[in-house]
Amino acid sequence: MGDRLREKLKGRELLVFSLATVFILFVAAFMLGTPKDLARGMITIFLSRDALVTDYFELAGFGAAFFNAALVLGIAILLIHFQKLPFSGFTMAVLFINVGFALFGKNPVNVLPIIAGTGLYAKVHNSGMNRYIYTALFGSCLAPMVTEMLYLLPFSFGINLLCAISTGIFIGFVLPPLSMHTASMHMGYNLFNVGFSAGLLAFVMVCIMESFGLKSNSVFIWKYGRPMWLVVGMYLYFAATFFYGLFLNEGKLKPFLKLMKHPGRAVADFALMNGAGTTLINMGIMGCICTSYILLVGGDLCGPVVGAILTAFGFAAFGAHPKNYLPVLAGIYIGTFFNHMLPTTPGIQMGAIFAVGLSPIAGQFGIVAGMLAGMLHGAVVVCTSELYGGLNLYNNGFSTGLVAIILVPILESFIKGFKIRHHKE
């Protein structure tokens, strides 16, 4: 029976898992709110500013937030399916960063213009959208910029709406070449490459806006607390992921130990290298680690933090695993003993989970280097959001990019140099 089911799932394991997640989110939404509540909550999400930090749990309720996440994830799955792309580890990273940020900043209304802009870029360059669809989905991190145009511009609603859509199209059009260039700057040591390129673009756009007297201010809407039903639900979801992967692996854990030997430097697609089953095992374990960390430090399971956990969960298919993430996480925590911030500071809670983007540094250069990267990220990330008024949702991606660009050349000059000299001796 098990062999027959594994045979039927072959090649579609990750697609089935993604569709199951959409179903779970819809079920959760209707369990937590009536259809009227969900409709009212979605209208609130569509019409509100989405700059960091806008927690949809607090803004519109748990039900509407999960409903929005299901819609965003469903749209992403359909777009990838229409392009006839195989579901790989990179696909999981794209999908779950989108479902995570659909809890605090992304919705179908503000992401579609950016996707359309990338489609226009592909058309102008006589290329298929399948080449750029992942960049388009990652690039929706600048979705708040689209919404912001409705509130900043002094024109009528119709003109503001047209300008907002045009802004989204422009963002989607320029991000593909920009993200290709920035990848060489951090040499694959920042898993959130588009977050870095988007941060640069957002900074320039905000500077231009401010030169015309249009100033965007950051938002802080945050739901405090850790509802027990949410804690249990997350652990059950991650446990189900783990056991689904274990089933696909015929009960074998040894391939997971092999996966953890990889440093994680991009491009590290675990699904292609180690198989879907092993990848899902790693995802389940990483989800539990991140959730446990937040609970242990007394943090909040709000929209942004749950979104961060789901992002780390997705990137556990593309570069991150416990061995290369835990040193960076430890660095974030240790850093709070030497500065004025606490592990429960909202920005540090998010930064600790999103530090997963720096996992390749620990994987390549060792535990101490990973801890140093985490400490540096904790210091940088609390400052960077002000550069673009909170309009880049992947603020941590911008921060991890800066950390990698600064830290990696230093580490290479000392650590690699020492190894070469030692080998010659």
Order of alpha helices (4+ residues) and beta strands (2+ residues): alpha-alpha-alpha-alpha-alpha-alpha-alpha-alpha-alpha-alpha-alpha-alpha-alpha-alpha-alpha-alpha-alpha-alpha-alpha-alpha-alpha-alpha
